Each structure stands twice: as structure tokens, then as C-alpha cells.
């Protein structure tokens, strides 16, 4: 045991998880701006959050009183038109937003969804998302999944060699 106590880990000052490679450079910039916005609002966020229905939310935010918000990022008109899975996210959040760059027309986004305009440095809510409160059981399940995902990400940052490839 003394040998272990004497040995010190050398933590890197630049702990950054690499992107998972599924997002375009534009989507990654929008993701950063969206996450900054929610951080300023006092929320914790996770990118690329897997849901039990097999979908993956671009960003999920856990805010005060346990409110869950999902943000679907659309980097272009073609990206929006090619993807019609967004209604599948509503069962896993209290609010649902689209986030777009200012080059995508706001009129493209359905009125029943919130709207965020973002870039790499920040974002702003253009239209609030309607509230549709989750049931207690679903809220608990999603919140626990959020906690486990966040813990795995922290573990990967602190000890990258201990986390299996693709396990996040």
C-alpha cells in the first residue's frame, strides 16, 4: 500500500473528450453554443445522450426542479428536411427545442417546438418551448440515465484507459 500512496497521478490540465465523429463541424459549433446557453441558465448538459427508445438527443439539459430539456441541432435546411425523428424525443423531456444557425430560416421550425439560434460562442432562445411535463416515473428514469452518463464521462476524463472503446 505505501508504494501506491507514494505514486501520484499526473492529471492533464487539458481534459477534453474528443468528439465522437458523428457530428458535422457546424453541428459541433452549435452544440457548444447551446451548452453555453444552458450553463448560463444554471443547467447541466450532456451531448449525444442515448434514450431508451434508441434515439440520441444532440443535447439534453437538466435544469432546476429536475426539468429536462432536449435540443435537436439542425445545421442546415437539408439536415432538417432529412430528419423526421424529432417527435420521438418528446416522451423524454419537459421541453423540446430545435437549435439552428442564423443561416437556416426560422420559419422552417414547427411552431409547436422551441427555437434556439446558436453559433460556437453562444445561443439565444427565439421561441420558448411549450411545457409538457413528464410523469414521475419517466422523469426518474431519464434523470438516472443522465447521472450515469455524466459519471461515465467524468470517469473517461479522469482515467481514459479504464473506459472501453465505445462504452460512453
C-alpha positions in Angstrom: 0.0 0.0 0.0 2.8 2.5 0.7 4.0 2.1 -2.9 0.6 3.1 -4.1 0.4 6.1 -1.8 3.8 7.3 -3.0 2.8 7.1 -6.6 1.0 10.2 -7.9 -1.2 10.5 -10.9 -0.3 13.3 -13.3 -3.6 14.8 -14.3 -3.6 16.6 -17.6 -4.6 20.3 -17.5 -6.4 19.9 -20.8 -9.1 17.3 -20.1 -11.3 17.3 -23.1 -13.3 14.4 -24.5 -12.8 14.1 -28.3 -15.9 14.5 -30.4 -17.5 11.1 -31.3 -17.2 11.8 -35.0 -20.9 11.7 -35.9 -21.5 15.5 -36.0 -20.5 17.9 -38.7 -18.2 20.8 -37.7 -21.2 23.1 -37.9 -23.3 20.9 -35.6 -20.4 20.8 -33.1 -20.2 24.6 -33.1 -23.9 24.9 -32.5 -23.7 22.2 -29.7 -21.1 24.3 -27.9 -23.2 27.5 -28.1 -26.3 25.6 -26.9 -24.5 24.1 -24.0 -23.1 27.5 -23.0 -26.6 29.0 -23.1 -28.0 26.3 -20.8 -25.0 26.6 -18.5 -25.7 30.3 -18.1 -29.2 29.3 -17.2 -27.9 27.1 -14.4 -28.5 23.8 -16.1 -26.2 20.8 -16.6 -25.9 19.4 -20.1 -24.8 16.3 -21.9 -24.2 15.9 -25.6 -25.2 12.9 -27.6 -27.5 11.5 -24.9 -28.8 8.0 -25.7 -32.5 7.4 -25.0 -34.1 4.0 -24.2 -36.1 4.2 -27.5 -32.8 4.1 -29.5 -32.7 7.8 -30.3 -29.8 10.0 -29.4 -30.5 13.6 -28.3 -28.0 16.1 -29.5 -28.1 17.9 -26.2 -30.1 17.2 -23.0 -30.2 19.7 -20.2 -31.1 19.0 -16.6 -32.4 22.2 -15.0 -33.8 23.4 -11.7 -36.5 21.3 -10.1 -35.4 18.4 -12.3 -36.8 19.8 -15.6 -35.4 18.1 -18.6 -34.9 19.8 -22.0 -33.8 18.2 -25.2 -32.3 20.2 -28.0 -32.1 18.8 -31.6 -29.5 20.6 -33.6 -30.1 21.2 -37.3 -27.1 22.7 -39.1 -28.8 23.3 -42.5 -32.2 23.2 -44.3 -31.2 19.8 -45.8 -30.4 18.4 -42.4 -33.8 19.5 -41.1 -35.7 18.1 -44.1 -33.9 14.8 -44.0 -34.7 14.1 -40.3 -38.2 13.5 -39.1 -37.5 11.7 -35.9 -37.9 14.7 -33.6 -41.3 13.7 -32.3 -39.7 10.7 -30.7 -37.9 12.9 -28.2 -41.0 14.4 -26.6 -41.7 11.4 -24.4 -38.3 12.0 -22.7 -38.3 15.7 -21.8 -40.4 18.5 -20.4 -39.4 20.9 -23.2 -38.1 20.3 -26.8 -36.1 22.9 -28.8 -34.5 23.0 -32.2 -31.2 24.8 -32.5 -30.2 26.3 -35.8 -27.6 28.6 -37.1 -28.8 32.0 -38.3 -28.4 30.8 -42.0 -31.4 28.5 -41.5 -34.8 30.2 -41.9 -36.7 30.3 -38.6 -39.9 29.7 -40.4 -38.8 26.1 -41.2 -39.1 25.1 -37.5 -42.5 23.8 -36.4 -44.5 26.2 -34.2 -45.1 23.5 -31.5 -41.3 23.4 -30.8 -39.0 25.9 -29.1 -36.4 27.6 -31.2 -32.8 28.5 -30.4 -30.4 30.3 -32.7 -26.8 29.4 -31.9 -23.2 29.7 -33.0 -19.9 28.5 -31.5 -19.9 31.2 -28.9 -23.4 31.2 -27.5 -27.1 31.0 -28.3 -30.4 32.7 -27.7 -33.9 31.4 -27.3 -36.0 32.9 -30.0 -39.2 31.0 -29.2 -39.9 29.3 -25.9 -40.8 25.6 -26.0 -44.2 24.6 -24.7 -44.1 22.6 -21.4 -45.3 19.0 -21.4 -44.5 17.6 -18.0 -43.1 14.1 -17.7 -44.6 11.6 -15.5 -42.7 11.0 -12.2 -41.5 7.5 -13.3 -40.2 8.7 -16.7 -38.5 11.7 -15.1 -36.8 9.5 -12.6 -35.7 7.0 -15.3 -34.3 9.8 -17.6 -32.6 11.6 -14.7 -30.9 8.4 -13.5 -29.7 7.8 -17.1 -28.4 11.4 -17.2 -26.5 10.8 -13.9 -24.9 7.5 -15.1 -23.9 9.1 -18.4 -22.4 12.1 -16.7 -20.5 9.8 -14.3 -19.1 7.7 -17.2 -17.9 10.9 -19.0 -16.2 12.1 -15.8 -14.5 8.7 -15.4 -13.3 8.8 -19.0 -11.8 12.2 -18.4 -10.1 11.2 -15.2 -8.9 7.8 -16.4 -9.2 7.4 -20.2 -7.5 4.0 -20.2 -10.1 2.5 -17.9 -13.1 3.1 -20.2 -13.7 0.6 -23.0 -13.8 2.0 -26.5 -17.4 2.9 -27.4 -18.6 2.4 -23.8 -19.7 6.0 -23.4 
